Amino acid sequence: MAEWLYEAGIGEARAALIEDGAIVAAAIEPEGTLPVGTMAPARLIDRATGRVRLADGIEALLAQTPPRLTEGAGLTVEVTREAIAEAGRVKPARVIVTDAAPRPGPALLDRLAGPPVRRLAAHEPDALEEAGWSELLEEARTGDIAFPGGALRMTPTPAMTLFDVDGAAPLEPLAVRAAVAIGRAVRRHGIAGSIGIDFPTLAGKAARQAVAAALDAALDPPFERTAMNGFGFLQVVRPRLRASLPELLRADPIGAGARAALRRLEREPPGAPAAHRLPAAVLARLETRPDWLAELARRTGVTPRLECA
């Protein structure tokens, strides 16, 4: 039976869809995310770029600036794409003008649809870990994904997420297996936007069509794709509402490591040593968030002693 597992963690919420004991889809929502569907008052601060500033100081970009709107004017906007962090910069959220009343957008828990949702507690057995949570995060961090007879290298870039296929001949069955693995990885990691896939070069139109058909069957709709060209390259485009797991973890690996450390510390059994050794960068990040450490102490009833590893 399929089910969603959900955790309200410290600094982030996380969820995974479990089928047959394995994670088939997952998401992380960092604290402070302005979710798609949020309606918020804003003020236009740069007409040329469509930049607006919300009441809490967050900046966003209008998809289209109304012709009569002047700088300094107030308006209400709806978030249509969340902010996406990249190495060295953040793409601001995309917004449109709306007449709707301000209201918060649906958080991660509100978006979990279909199978039932089971909310996890730290004192219970770690169901996320049993399903392969750490392995999932390792895939997102490294981009290394194995499949029968081959391997994928997944690389997010500012323009698109790239998949490179590697493996031994015969090439057509290798490419078909890779297509299935890519479709599953796209769902598992929440990858959207432009996706480029470098398959092995295949001789003959029928072979390329067979690979494309396998990819079509493995991908969740909606999506559009090109035909595979003679060099084995194919492009898929999926609606992009928020960052994928690889983008989240790679854009701020120290922050991701700090939140992961909090998850581990929250699950320390009673009587465990109070001192914990952490990497210097992770420790430094946690020291900038006394609210996270206070919440950890509240949840566990213990004030942890954190030391540099």
N, C-alpha and C positions, 0 to 999 in steps of 0.2 A: 504494500500500500504506500502510495506517495504521500509525503507530508513536507511542509515547510518547518524548518527549525529556525527560531528567532531568538536573538540575544540582545538585550539592551545593555551594551557594554559601557565602560567608562571611556568617554571620548569618541565613541562610535557605536552605531547599531550595526548588526550583521545578521544575515539570513542565508539559508541554503535550502534548496529543494532537493529532497532525498528520494531516490527511486532505487529499489533493490539494494539498499544499503550504501549507495554511492551518491556523490553530489553531482547533479546534472545542471544546476543553475545556482548562482550565488551573487550576493551583493553586499557591499559595505557602504554605509552612509556616515561620513565623518560628522562630528559635532559642528554646528554652525552652517550646515548645508542649506541653501535656499532652494527648496525643491520645485520641480516643474509643477505648474498649477498655482503657485503663489500669486496672489493679487496684492499689490503693495503701492502706497503712495510714493511718488518720486518727483524729482525736479530735473529738468533738462539743463545740463551744464555745458554741453558742447554740441551745437547744432550740426556742425560739419561732420562729426563722427557719430552722432546719435547717442552720445554718452549721457546717461542719467545717473543720479545719485539717489538712493533710497534713504528713508529716514534714519536707518541705523548706520549710514555711512558707506554701505556696500555700493559699488558702481556696477552698472550693467550697460548693455548696448541695445538700442532700438533696432529691430529688423528694418523698420521704415519710419522715418521721421515725418509726422504730419506737416503739410506745407505751411500752415499758418502758426505753427508752434514756435515761440521765441525762447531764447535762452533765459533761464530763470523761471520759466512757467512751470506750474505744478500740473501733474497728471497722475493717473493710476495706470500701472503696468502689470502685465501677466508674464511670468517666467515661462518661456517655451523651451529653453535649454539651459541646464545648470552650468555654473562655472566649471571649467576643466583645467586642472593644473597640469603644466608641462615643466620639464626641467628648465629652470631659470625664469619662468613667467607663468601667468595664469590668464587663460582666455576668460574674459568676463561672461557672466550669464547673458543669454539673449532674451529680450523681452519685446512685447508688443503693447500698444496702447489698448486699454479696455475701459468700458463703462461700468464694469462690475464693481461691487463693493470690496474693499480690502479684506482678505482672509488668508490664512496660512494654506500652503499647498500640502498634499498628502505626503506624509513621511513614509519611510521604508515599510514599517509595519502595516500602514494603510494600503500599500500597493500590492501586498502579497495576495494573489488571487488563485482560485482553483482549489488545490488540495487544502486540507485543514492545516492550521498553524499551531505549532506547539512551542510555547514560550519556555526557554530554558533558564534554570537557576544555577548559580555557581556551586551550590552544595550537592547537586545531582551528578551522576556520571556524565562525562563529557561526550554527549552525543555528536556534537559537531566534529570533534577530533576523531571519534570512532568512524565517522563517514569519510574522513580524509581531508579535514580542514587545513592542516599544516602542509600537506602535499599540494593542495590547491594553491595556497599562497606561494609556495616554492615555484610552482609552474608560472604564476604571474610575475614573480620577481626575476626568474632566470629566462623565461620564454622557452624552456626545453620541455617538449611534450613527446613522449614515446607512443608509438602505436605498433601493432603487429607488423614486423618486417621493415620498420622504418622509424623516422623521427621528424618532428617539426621544430623549427625555430621561429618563435613568435616575437616580433619586434614592433612596439608602438612607436610611431614617428608623428611629428606635428601634422603631416599630410594624411597619413593612413596607417593602419596596422598591417604589417607585412607578415606573411607566412612563407617560409622556405621549406621545401620538401626534400628529404634526403633518404636514400635507401638503395638497396641492390635491385638489379634487374630480375625478372622482366618488368619493364617500366609501366605498362598499362595497368596491371593489377596493383602495383605499388601506388600509382596515382589515384586509383579508385579507393583504396583503403585510406590514403591520405585525405581525400575529399570528405569521407565520413568522419575522420578524426578532426578535421578542421571545423566541420559543421557542429560537432559536439563541443569543441573548444570555444567557439564563438558564443554558444549559449552559456556554457559554464562560466565564462569570464565576463559576460555582458558586453561583448565587443560590438560596436556600431560605427556608423559613419562609413568612410571608405576603407575597404579591405582589399589588399593586393595579395595574390597567391601565385607563387612561382613553382609550378609543377614541372616534372621532368618533360623534356621535349618529346612529343609523341608524333609518330608518323601516321598520317591518315586522319580524315575528318571523323570517321566513326569512333575511333579511340578517344578523340577529344570530346565528342558528344557524350560518350559513356561516362567519362569523368565528370562532366558538367551535370549530367543527370543524377549522379550519385551525390554531388554537392547540393543540388536542389532538394533532394529528398532528406538530406541531413540538416539543412538550415531551417530555422523557424521563420515564418513570414512575419512581417512583410520585408521584401528585399528585391533589388534588381541586380542583374549581373550582365557582364559582357560575355561573348563567346571566348573560348580559349584561343589565343593566337598561335601561330606556328612555332613560337618559342616557348610555349607552355605557360604564358602569363594570362591570368584571368582576374577581373576586378568585380567585387561585390559592393553594393551600397545599401546600407540599412539606416533607418531613421535614428538619429543620435540625440538622445535626451540628456545624457549624463556621462561621466567618465567610466571607463571600464576598470576592472580590477588591476590589470597591468599598469594602466595610467595612474591610478591612485597610489599604488605601492611604489612605483618608480619615481613619481614626481616628488615625493617626500618620504624617502625610505627611513629616515630617522624618526619622523612622526609615526609612521606605520609600526616601526619597531617599538616605540614607546607604548603605543596602544596595545600591541601584542604582549608586551611585558606586563602591563596592567591586567590583561586577561589571565595570564599565568599566575600572577600574584594573588588575584582574587580567588583562585582555585586551590591555593595552598591549604592542605588539611590542617585542622586544629593541632597545635603542638609543634608545628614545623618551625625551624629556626627563624627568628625575626629579622636576621640580617640577610640581605640578598645582594649579590654582585651582578652589576649590569655594565654593558659597554659604556665607555665614557660619554659618547655622543648621546646615547639613549638617556643616561642619567642626567646629563645637562638639560635635555629637553624636558624631562619630568620635573626638574627643579624650577622650570619656568611656568609650570602648571600646578601651583599649590592646590587649586580646586580639584584637580584629578586625584592628587594624593589624599586630600581630605575625604573625597568620596570613597576611595579605596579603604581608608581607615573606618569609615562609617559602615561600609558593607561587610568588612571582615571582623570588626571589633578590635583590630590590632593596628598600631602605628608601625609600619615597616621601617626597618633601617636599611637604607640603600647605600651601597658602596660601589666604588669604581672597580671593575674587573681588571 
